[in-house]
């Protein structure tokens, strides 16, 4: 199944893509250069969207053949390119169609407006990010040194940011109430972050079973927030700063996690050996 068919086939995807009553509202202002908030980053599957919230007419038409799916993928690729080069606000229906070298009417065959295109793009990014989480988190973390374990998780995420420059902007902070969950990127951002924290929680429990549940969850939350913030900052950095920022992230995570995941072994002092009593020689 292609990404397009996954995004367009289920009621859950439809519900995330566009609430039915929001088609006539102007898009919210997005700060393209703002870092992702602390409540958004890497891992259990995201919670499903309740079926009653699905909107059956969010997409104008769902592709049923490979040709239609390919056209949807082309439109999503075009939207990502426009966002990466010019910013989120520049990704109008006209600009997306122009970049895809197709008529604007072709876009409207599948999507009612540009917000639905952005929602479908967010869904595609979320699917790709979840696949990375599945691959990078080890089944048995005991055999890996902590620095290698951190590299195993952080490096693929950094590479994803590098190869998907529109990702940060699609999931950028929306100006407005902090509990605004009406748009697909906002919902998916929260789901991805909570999923990532869940995976870290399980990983840390396996690594150090003696950690208290509340402490372990807090540590997972802090580690995920650190990674998310620095990766977002790295995404806005010039090429010469990207490698040093990634190295800094590794060092920060290692310094933070080592005391709790690799606590020093306290060696108990052995009891002094008692000297054998001298036996008096019989005369």
Buried (B, 14 or more C-beta within 10 A) or exposed (E): EBBBBBBBBBBBBBBBBBBBEBBEEEBBEBEBEBBBBBBBBBBBEBEEBEEEEBBEEBBEEBBEEEEBBEBBBBBBBBBBBBBBEBBBEEBBBEBBBBBBEBEBEBBBBBBBBBBBBBBBBBBBBBBBBBEBBEEBBBEEBEEBEBBEBBBBBBEBBBEBBBEBBBBBBBBBBBEEEEEEEBBBBBBBBBBBBBBBBBBBBBBBBBBBEEBEEEEBBEBBBBBBBBBBBBBBBBBEBEEEEBEEBBEBBBEBBBEBBBEBBEEEEEEEEEEEEEEEEEEEEEE
